[in-house]
Amino acid sequence: MPATTLEYLLERSEKRLVGVNATVAAKAIELIKLAYRNGINIAVTQGLRTFAEQNALYEQGRTKPGKIVTNARGGQSIHNYGLAFDIAIFDENQNAVWTGNDYNRVGKLGQQLGLEWGGAWRSFKDLPHFQYTFGLTLSQLQAGRRPPSGGAVAPSQPLPKNYLERGDSGTLVKGLQGKLQALGFSVGSGGVDGDYGAGTEQAVKAFQKKYGLTADGIAGALTLAKLDEVYKASQKPKPTPAPAPKPTTPPAQDPAKEKPKVDKSKLPADPAAREEVNEAIERGITNGARPQDEAKRQDAMVMAKRAGDFQDYQIQNLYTTFQQVKDKLPLQKPEVWEEKLENGGVSQQEMLYLIAQLTLRSFG
């Protein structure tokens, strides 16, 4: 025999709730789900009861065989006005169980939903009975008063299903799968396909377990509300981390202090530049023979002679460049220059001559 599922309990109950006030019927469905999440299987066994059915039930144990189950005649029971329902507890094999403490547990759950429980009555306790009269008394109902809202559930108007479970399909299932997947819960190889299969059921169970819900794999009201809450929280924009501080840029040199650039059109002839060339030869920067274009060599010497002070960061940049090119260029005595640059023991003029050497490739 198949195991008792929530779907079985709801389908069985919906048939018994035909003719019951819609608000009361909705509370009955809510009680079934709440009890199921608490490990108790219940289903509605009786809803609306006609006057004739009430009279026949009243005769049981009196003029007919059986045990007395009611003291109400036709018109004297809340069932006769569609404002009450009875439940039974079922085991895992769909068999009704009429004894045990679970009826008291279900009674307290029903009271949490605002239902009046027959088990709390002082006389003639009726453990399976629940009712919701909207504050109306039996006398008022007998006089024709009715609840201000909510009609009866008609046979062609089944109760709305406000939960999802294995076997369901459609856009609501897709929405459920999409949120679960966005939160890191795998819904199976099919992905967001709209089919509530084993993968989706396992994902729901994992979500329920993580957030302290009953892990039954059924997406009921509590599960859907929690899922929506967690998903919305995950979609809020995260604070943007503060940007890393930018490297400090050396201050620009005051234009008023800048040296005028060399006008190449007025470069001295070879004799006039001889002093600079000789100084470069003495320092070992050039042998005076290369490059062959002597005008460029003179240009570099004059530029070096007239240049201003160097900043620390400029020396560091030059050293970095030197390290990158020293093995590719035929520098004269490169180890001497490397030591000077690394230790900072190089004069401004030596630095400028080295720039000229690197720029013009004037190496012996």
MOCORKA-V926418 format. One record per backbone hydrogen bond with DSSP energy under -1.0 kcal/mol. NH is the residue of the N-H (numbers start at 1). CO is the residue of the C=O. Records with the same first field share a line. If there is no record, write none. Layout:
# MOCORKA-V926418
NH = CO, CO
This chain:
# MOCORKA-V926418
4 = 92
9 = 5
10 = 6
11 = 7
12 = 8
13 = 9
14 = 10
15 = 11
17 = 13
19 = 153
20 = 17
21 = 82
22 = 151
25 = 21
26 = 22
27 = 23
28 = 24
29 = 25
30 = 26
31 = 27
32 = 28
33 = 29
34 = 30
35 = 31
36 = 32
37 = 33
39 = 36
40 = 35
43 = 88
45 = 86
46 = 86
49 = 79
54 = 50
55 = 51
56 = 52
57 = 53
58 = 54
59 = 55
61 = 64
62 = 59
63 = 59
64 = 59
76 = 73
80 = 77
81 = 78
82 = 79
83 = 78
85 = 130
86 = 46
87 = 128
88 = 43
90 = 41
91 = 95
94 = 91
97 = 89
103 = 100
105 = 101
106 = 102
107 = 103
108 = 104
109 = 105
110 = 106
111 = 107
112 = 108
114 = 111
115 = 110
116 = 131
118 = 129
120 = 117
121 = 118
126 = 118
129 = 126
130 = 85
131 = 116
132 = 83
136 = 133
141 = 137
142 = 138
143 = 139
144 = 141
145 = 140
153 = 20
157 = 154
164 = 219
167 = 196
168 = 165
170 = 194
174 = 170
175 = 171
176 = 172
177 = 173
178 = 174
179 = 175
180 = 176
181 = 177
182 = 178
183 = 179
184 = 181
185 = 180
191 = 188
193 = 191
196 = 168
197 = 195
201 = 197
202 = 198
203 = 199
204 = 200
205 = 201
206 = 202
207 = 203
208 = 204
209 = 205
210 = 206
211 = 207
212 = 209
213 = 208
216 = 214
219 = 164
220 = 218
224 = 220
225 = 221
226 = 222
227 = 223
228 = 224
229 = 225
230 = 226
231 = 227
232 = 228
233 = 229
234 = 230
235 = 231
257 = 254
266 = 263
267 = 264
273 = 269
274 = 271
277 = 273
278 = 274
279 = 275
280 = 276
281 = 277
282 = 278
283 = 279
284 = 281
285 = 280
294 = 292
297 = 293
298 = 294
299 = 295
300 = 296
301 = 297
302 = 298
303 = 299
304 = 300
305 = 301
306 = 302
315 = 311
316 = 312
317 = 313
318 = 314
319 = 315
320 = 316
321 = 317
322 = 318
323 = 319
324 = 320
325 = 321
326 = 322
328 = 325
329 = 325
331 = 329
337 = 333
338 = 334
339 = 335
340 = 336
341 = 337
342 = 338
343 = 339
345 = 340
346 = 344
351 = 347
352 = 348
353 = 349
354 = 350
355 = 351
356 = 352
357 = 353
358 = 354
359 = 355
360 = 356
361 = 357
362 = 357
363 = 361
